[in-house]
Amino acid sequence: MGALSHIRVLDLSRVLAGPWAGQILADLGAEVIKVERPGAGDDTRAWGPPFLQDAEGENTSEAAYYLAANRNKQSVTIDFTQSEGQALVRELAARSDVLIENFKVGGLAAYGLDYSSLKAVNPRLIYCSITGFGQSGPYAKRAGYDFMIQGLGGLMSLTGRSEAEEGAGPVKVGVALTDILTGLYSSTAILAALASREQTGSGQHIDMALLDVQVACLANQAMNYLTTGVAPRRLGNAHPNIVPYQDFPTADGDFILTVGNDGQFRKFAEVAGQPQWADDPRFLTNKLRVANRAELIPLIRQATVFKTTAQWVAELEAVGVPCGPINDLAQVFADPQVLARGLAFDLPHALAGQVPMVASPIRLSETPVEYRRAPPLLGEHTEAVLRSVLGKSLEEISVLREARVL
């Protein structure tokens, strides 16, 4: 039994932030019912190539993007622009613990599916709204997308090569990080609301915004600005508060060196054959190394090119200096630690036989994550859910299909 096996989630969201939150809850055992548009479904079903391939190597209808965020869910197709569809969603909400949606502010009110309307039929419902800018403020009505929020929320001002380097300029993170972080924060908020409901008996409305999450996750960089009034600048792979803490060239590529304290710097200097660096008055402490990074970094770069990445990693790990290679994804999923932790696995899939998945990082000793089903086909569970959850007969479902509600 999963930790959330007693919880039912109605997932009206699409694309990434909402589905990511839903998948986290589903992995933890919740019954997650994904409501999709008949004939179309979640936008990301079509966000390919690449698509999942069948045994003959032919593309299926399932885009890899969609597969990333919809494991352990049941897909039900309902057209809630029709009154009969609205009634079905209300019935499902009345029997659910959590609802996740990411429509524009006020978008579901026209269908009677906003928080106030559903609270009336289920006061215990926890209703999580995910938008670009939240339910209030001058931007509330605007659409918000991850890439735009990375720029607007300051992340891209910190990401990319420094102005002194060739190729300088803002760069987005290589995955939709703001969406992912919003999904994570949303799942945390939902769990907090569930815990609160145990005490109060009442549900509540959760207002999540991509911009809020992005600003909150500026972390030390935000505090660097707030405590000094000076906006941090792009430093490429360098760290604003720690030196040396970045990538360096090797004889056959590059590696990451992350020196976290003065003792580690001394050990690194010894392995590099330059023990005098640790006693140099310019580099004695991290504070001094940050102030004099322009002198230290070129010295390190001149030294690191004489050994291979593997040599640096082996020699520095032997003395407790954190470091590592820069892997592509083929190397990531072949890494012995990744293999040992089982971070890639397969699930049975109706069209492809098997679908590869990335495992949840959550490890619970008593109620472990469960992988019950692959990301569902569009509408795969419509009949089963309507019968088991709502008690609809086959005849009633047939009538709804004929009316194109399903």
PyMOL commands that set and color helices and strands:
alter all, ss='L'
color gray80, all
select helices_A, chain A and resi 17-27+43-46+64-67+83-94+109-111+115-121+146-152+155-158+177-200+210-216+219-228+262-271+275-279+286-291+293-304+309-318+329-334+336-340+382-388+394-402
alter helices_A, ss='H'
color red, helices_A
select strands_A, chain A and resi 8-11+31-36+51-53+59-63+73-77+98-101+126-131+205-209+245-250+253-258+323-325+344-349+353-358
alter strands_A, ss='S'
color yellow, strands_A
deselect
rebuild
show_as cartoon
